[in-house]
Each structure stands twice: as C-alpha cells, then as structure tokens.
C-alpha cells in the first residue's frame, strides 16, 4: 500500500488456466523474477477433479526489463509449452463498460455512484436501454444514453445496432443492471464471459419470472441475489457472486422486494469489481474467484 503522497506502482496481472503439471508455479515465478519483476500478489488453485491449474499473479513492472508492450509476446512461448489459456492486463488500463437497463434503476444508480467516487477502474461509456425511464439518471452523470426500443418484430435488428454501438465504443465489459430482455446467442457470442447479469434470486432456486412472489408463497427464510456471466442457457451461466438476507413471516412481499433490491445492488457491484480487478476465471460453467 503506498504511503500518503505516493502513487501506486504500475503493475501487470496475469490470469491463466491450464492442465496441471509439475513446475508450473516455478516457471511463472522464474519468468517474472528473471526479468526484474517484483511479485505483489500470487494466488493459485488446483481443481483435483479436472486436474486443472488456475492462477492470478500481479507484479510491478516499473523496473521490469521487458517493455510492457512486449510482455505478452515474451510470455507466449511459456504459455504454449503449458497449453495455457491466459490474459494479461495492466493496472493503468481503463476498461470501457456499457450498462444495459430497462425500467428499474436501483442497480444503475448504485453502479454510477461507485464509478463517480472512483471505486471501480475504467469508465462507463454508455447506458443502453429499451426504455427512456432512466435517461435523466445517466445524463445527470454525463454518460451517453442510447435508446433501443425492442419488440418481437425488431429485436434482431435492434441487437445488431447495439452490437455495432458497443464495437464502436470499444466496450470491454457489458453489465446487465436489471435489463429485462433475453439476448440472442449471437449477441452473447460477441462477449463470451464478458456480460455480467444480476438475477433477483439465489440461483438455482426460484429461477425465471417473479422469484420474490414465488419465494413469498413458499414462506422462505432467506432471500438472495446472484450475479453471473451470461450464457445461452438462461440464468445458468458461471456464478461470480451471491449473497443472502434473512427474512421472517412478518415480512410482506413488498419487504422482500425492498430487501432483495438491496442485495442486488451489492452483489452486482461486487461482481463488477471482481471482474474489473481481473480476479475471475471462468471454466466448466463455474468460476474461480481470487479474493
């Protein structure tokens, strides 16, 4: 942690997964330390059922002997030797994020506030909606608001326009902040494990429409929220973050909805932060989340 008046060092973060083999950790450490890097954080996990290795390593690059622009090329032979899937990101990168909403604004307001106080890296470059309800909310934060009204007849054409917009803005991450539309497989394929959704339920229970009403009918004692990556199977993508809250027989349906929205705000914010901090690896419809 830098002292007052000091700036954080520039770092590189490597996320990787591959079949587990002896010497993996040492090879990664040798690559970094052998080129003058100072490792700040290193976390590893082995899935003993699949024999897969997962790792997140962050190191200072101010005195690294390989220029930042050449690190990926220099690391590639090592990655290929171990059949790695990997991503390299730098701390001074500014991911571009697009937030999709419909009529409910509680998650959007919370996310935009967190960005405004510097809680998240990167920036929101667009708010996209099929309604106009939250236009003033976005514009109050000086964020462009794009309206794509969707019907059964124009859905594919509007999705194509949305994808064109995201591409033109260089969007890295899409956040569905209570966006009440099911997007096509083609849309999802453009952003694999780069669309984060918040579901107003503790999945996999009470999936689908009106989960609070169904939970209320069952007299549940816990309600929850789930944030996950979007996949073609509805509400079944790799889970990033979840949380629950205790309720009692005294709670009305309105109480459950109010408390649930509190959970949705927090769970979605945690998931977005984990992704932007490069702490999530998705595999086999699950995630490894490095805290």
C-alpha positions, 0 to 999 in steps of 0.5 A: 500500500503506498504511503500518503503522497505516493502513487501506486506502482504500475503493475501487470496481472496475469490470469491463466488456466491450464492442465496441471503439471509439475513446475508450473508455479516455478516457471511463472515465478522464474519468468517474472523474477528473471526479468526484474519483476517484483511479485505483489500478489500470487494466488493459485488453485488446483481443481483435483477433479479436472486436474486443472491449474488456475492462477492470478499473479500481479507484479510491478513492472516499473523496473521490469526489463521487458517493455510492457508492450512486449510482455505478452509476446515474451510470455507466449512461448511459456504459455504454449509449452503449458497449453495455457489459456491466459490474459494479461492486463495492466493496472493503468488500463481503463476498461470501457463498460456499457450498462444495459437497463430497462425500467428499474434503476436501483442497480444503475444508480448504485453502479454510477455512484461507485464509478463517480467516487472512483471505486471501480477502474475504467469508465462507463461509456454508455447506458443502453436501454429499451426504455427512456425511464432512466435517461435523466439518471445517466445524463445527470452523470454525463454518460451517453444514453442510447435508446433501443426500443425492442419488440418481437418484430425488431429485436434482431435488428435492434441487437445488431445496432447495439452490437455495432454501438458497443464495437464502436465504443470499444466496450470491454465489459457489458453489465446487465443492471436489471435489463429485462430482455433475453439476448440472442446467442449471437449477441452473447457470442460477441462477449463470451464471459464478458456480460455480467447479469444480476438475477433477483434470486439465489440461483438455482432456486426460484429461477425465471419470472417473479422469484420474490412472489414465488419465494413469498408463497413458499414462506422462505427464510432467506432471500438472495441475489446472484450475479453471473456471466451470461450464457445461452442457457438462461440464468445458468451461466458461471456464478461470480457472486451471491449473497443472502438476507434473512427474512421472517413471516412478518415480512410482506412481499413488498419487504422482500422486494425492498430487501432483495433490491438491496442485495442486488445492488451489492452483489452486482457491484461486487461482481463488477469489481471482481471482474474489473480487478481481473480476479475471475476465471471462468471454466466448466460453467463455474468460476474461480474467484481470487479474493 
